Amino acid sequence: MAKNPNLTLAGSDLAALLCSRVCHDVISPVGAINNGLELLDEGGSDADALDLIRTSALNASVRLKLARLAFGASGSVGASIDTGEAEKAAKDFAAAEKKTEVVWSGPRAIIPKNRVKMLLNLFLVAYGSIPRGGVIDVTLEHPEHEAKFTLVAKGRMMRLPPKFMEINSGQVEEAIDAHAIQPYYTVLLAEEAGMVLSAMQTEDSLVYTAVMATAE
């Protein structure tokens, strides 16, 4: 399997950009919690303030739980993760956002962590490609061995993410920044997990696949 020439970030640069991504994801719900507290201080409706705080706290929680699995160390070197954890994290994330339904099928298995992290990052790529919401069907085939993951996203204004397509094809000309780090990390994880990524657009859906290099 040929190495992608774009995958040059390492060490502190990669960590800093991933930290920026996580902060970007949680700053909005954390800010909303603060707004709810200010509403209470100003004597506003307790019910409205508590509802805002409760909803925002849930949103921040599910985002952090997904980030822990998708970006974090998730155990020691060589550790494995239950795909059931990935399923719950993805479904909880989408449920908190209340605009996209996640349908997950395939056998539950304990597999190498980088394979699970890659799957969740590919989910985030698919999620971002239907900004107005819709449905994402996630199918796992033979996750423990010659794994194949297929994600089919359907929704309004769907579009294959240009930066993901560029990075995956090895044709990026601009430096990777905080906006591009998540698709970059997806491609990096796929290479580390020995998987090949592809994406295509049909008349009514976006189809993302990841297969073991030996099974391509």
C-alpha positions as CSV (number, residue, x, y, z in Angstrom):
1,M,0.0,0.0,0.0
2,A,1.6,3.2,-1.2
3,K,2.0,6.0,1.4
4,N,0.0,9.2,1.0
5,P,2.5,12.0,0.4
6,N,0.2,14.5,2.2
7,L,0.6,12.8,5.6
8,T,3.6,14.8,6.9
9,L,2.3,16.2,10.1
10,A,3.5,14.7,13.3
11,G,4.2,15.3,17.0
12,S,3.3,18.7,18.4
13,D,1.9,20.1,15.2
14,L,-0.6,17.3,14.8
15,A,-1.5,17.4,18.5
16,A,-2.0,21.2,18.5
17,L,-4.3,21.1,15.4
18,L,-6.4,18.2,16.9
19,C,-6.7,20.2,20.2
20,S,-8.0,23.2,18.2
21,R,-10.6,20.9,16.5
22,V,-11.8,19.6,19.9
23,C,-12.0,23.1,21.3
24,H,-14.0,24.3,18.3
25,D,-16.5,21.5,18.8
26,V,-17.2,22.2,22.5
27,I,-16.9,26.0,22.7
28,S,-20.5,26.5,21.4
29,P,-22.3,24.3,23.9
30,V,-20.1,25.5,26.8
31,G,-20.9,29.1,25.8
32,A,-24.6,28.2,25.8
33,I,-24.3,26.8,29.3
34,N,-22.8,30.1,30.4
35,N,-25.6,32.0,28.7
36,G,-28.1,29.9,30.6
37,L,-26.4,30.8,33.9
38,E,-26.4,34.5,33.0
39,L,-30.1,34.2,32.3
40,L,-30.7,32.8,35.8
41,D,-28.6,35.6,37.3
42,E,-30.6,38.2,35.5
43,G,-33.9,36.8,36.8
44,G,-35.1,35.3,33.6
45,S,-37.3,32.3,33.3
46,D,-35.9,29.5,35.4
47,A,-37.5,26.9,33.2
48,D,-36.0,28.4,30.0
49,A,-32.6,28.8,31.6
50,L,-32.5,25.3,33.0
51,D,-33.6,23.9,29.6
52,L,-30.8,25.7,27.8
53,I,-28.3,24.6,30.4
54,R,-29.5,21.0,30.3
55,T,-29.5,20.8,26.5
56,S,-26.1,22.4,26.2
57,A,-24.5,20.3,28.8
58,L,-25.8,17.1,27.0
59,N,-24.4,18.5,23.7
60,A,-21.0,19.2,25.2
61,S,-20.9,15.8,26.9
62,V,-21.7,13.8,23.7
63,R,-19.2,15.8,21.7
64,L,-16.5,15.2,24.3
65,K,-17.3,11.5,24.5
66,L,-17.0,11.2,20.7
67,A,-13.8,13.2,20.7
68,R,-12.3,10.9,23.3
69,L,-12.8,7.9,21.1
70,A,-12.1,9.6,17.7
71,F,-9.1,11.7,18.7
72,G,-7.9,10.4,22.1
73,A,-5.4,7.7,23.0
74,S,-8.2,5.3,24.1
75,G,-6.0,3.0,26.2
76,S,-2.5,1.7,25.9
77,V,-0.5,1.1,22.7
78,G,-2.1,-1.8,20.8
79,A,-5.4,-1.5,22.7
80,S,-8.7,-2.6,21.2
81,I,-12.1,-0.9,21.4
82,D,-15.6,-2.4,21.2
83,T,-17.4,-1.2,18.1
84,G,-20.5,-0.9,20.3
85,E,-18.8,2.1,22.0
86,A,-18.4,3.7,18.6
87,E,-22.0,3.0,17.7
88,K,-23.3,4.6,20.9
89,A,-21.0,7.6,20.6
90,A,-22.1,8.3,17.0
91,K,-25.8,7.8,17.7
92,D,-25.7,10.0,20.9
93,F,-23.8,12.7,18.9
94,A,-26.4,12.8,16.2
95,A,-29.3,12.6,18.6
96,A,-28.0,15.6,20.5
97,E,-27.8,17.6,17.3
98,K,-31.4,16.5,16.4
99,K,-31.0,16.7,12.7
100,T,-29.4,13.5,11.5
101,E,-30.5,9.9,12.1
102,V,-27.8,7.2,12.3
103,V,-28.6,3.6,11.3
104,W,-25.9,1.2,12.4
105,S,-25.7,-2.5,11.2
106,G,-23.2,-5.2,11.3
107,P,-21.6,-7.5,13.9
108,R,-20.3,-6.0,17.2
109,A,-16.6,-6.7,17.7
110,I,-13.6,-5.7,19.7
111,I,-11.1,-4.5,17.2
112,P,-7.8,-2.4,17.0
113,K,-8.4,1.1,18.3
114,N,-7.1,2.9,15.2
115,R,-9.6,1.0,13.1
116,V,-12.4,2.3,15.4
117,K,-11.0,5.8,15.5
118,M,-10.8,5.8,11.7
119,L,-14.4,4.7,11.5
120,L,-15.6,7.5,13.8
121,N,-13.6,10.0,11.9
122,L,-15.1,8.8,8.7
123,F,-18.5,9.2,10.3
124,L,-17.6,12.8,11.1
125,V,-16.6,13.4,7.5
126,A,-19.9,11.9,6.3
127,Y,-21.8,13.9,9.0
128,G,-20.3,17.1,7.8
129,S,-21.2,16.4,4.2
130,I,-24.9,16.7,4.9
131,P,-25.0,20.0,6.8
132,R,-28.8,20.3,6.7
133,G,-29.2,16.8,8.3
134,G,-30.5,13.6,6.9
135,V,-29.6,9.9,7.4
136,I,-26.3,8.1,7.7
137,D,-26.3,4.3,7.3
138,V,-23.2,2.7,8.8
139,T,-22.5,-0.9,7.8
140,L,-19.7,-3.0,9.3
141,E,-18.6,-6.2,7.5
142,H,-16.1,-8.6,9.0
143,P,-14.8,-5.9,11.4
144,E,-12.3,-8.3,13.1
145,H,-10.5,-9.5,10.0
146,E,-10.8,-8.3,6.4
147,A,-12.9,-5.3,7.5
148,K,-15.1,-3.2,5.3
149,F,-16.9,-0.2,6.5
150,T,-19.6,1.5,4.4
151,L,-21.2,4.8,5.3
152,V,-24.1,6.1,3.1
153,A,-25.1,9.7,3.8
154,K,-28.4,11.1,2.4
155,G,-29.7,14.6,3.0
156,R,-30.3,18.0,1.5
157,M,-27.4,20.1,0.1
158,M,-25.1,17.0,0.3
159,R,-21.6,17.4,-1.1
160,L,-18.4,15.4,-0.9
161,P,-16.0,17.4,1.3
162,P,-13.4,18.9,-1.1
163,K,-10.6,18.9,1.5
164,F,-11.1,15.2,2.4
165,M,-11.1,14.3,-1.3
166,E,-7.9,16.3,-1.9
167,I,-6.1,14.8,1.1
168,N,-7.2,11.3,0.3
169,S,-6.0,11.6,-3.3
170,G,-2.6,13.0,-2.3
171,Q,-3.0,16.3,-4.2
172,V,-3.2,18.9,-1.5
173,E,-1.3,22.1,-2.3
174,E,-2.2,24.2,0.8
175,A,-0.9,23.6,4.3
176,I,-3.1,21.7,6.7
177,D,-4.9,24.0,9.1
178,A,-7.4,23.5,12.0
179,H,-10.3,23.4,9.5
180,A,-8.6,20.5,7.5
181,I,-7.2,18.5,10.4
182,Q,-10.2,16.2,10.9
183,P,-10.3,14.9,7.3
184,Y,-6.4,14.8,7.5
185,Y,-6.6,12.7,10.6
186,T,-9.1,10.4,9.0
187,V,-6.8,9.6,6.1
188,L,-3.8,9.3,8.5
189,L,-5.7,6.7,10.7
190,A,-6.7,4.8,7.6
191,E,-3.1,4.4,6.5
192,E,-2.0,3.4,10.1
193,A,-4.9,0.8,10.2
194,G,-3.9,-0.5,6.7
195,M,-7.2,0.6,5.2
196,V,-8.0,2.3,1.9
197,L,-10.6,5.0,1.8
198,S,-12.8,6.0,-1.1
199,A,-15.9,8.3,-1.6
200,M,-18.3,8.7,-4.4
201,Q,-21.6,10.6,-5.0
202,T,-24.6,9.0,-6.5
203,E,-27.9,10.6,-7.6
204,D,-29.3,10.5,-4.1
205,S,-26.4,9.7,-1.7
206,L,-22.8,10.0,-0.7
207,V,-21.0,6.7,-0.2
208,Y,-17.9,6.4,1.9
209,T,-16.0,3.1,2.1
210,A,-13.0,1.9,4.0
211,V,-11.5,-1.6,3.3
212,M,-8.4,-3.4,4.4
213,A,-5.7,-2.9,1.8
214,T,-5.3,-6.6,1.3
215,A,-9.0,-7.0,0.7
216,E,-9.3,-4.2,-1.9
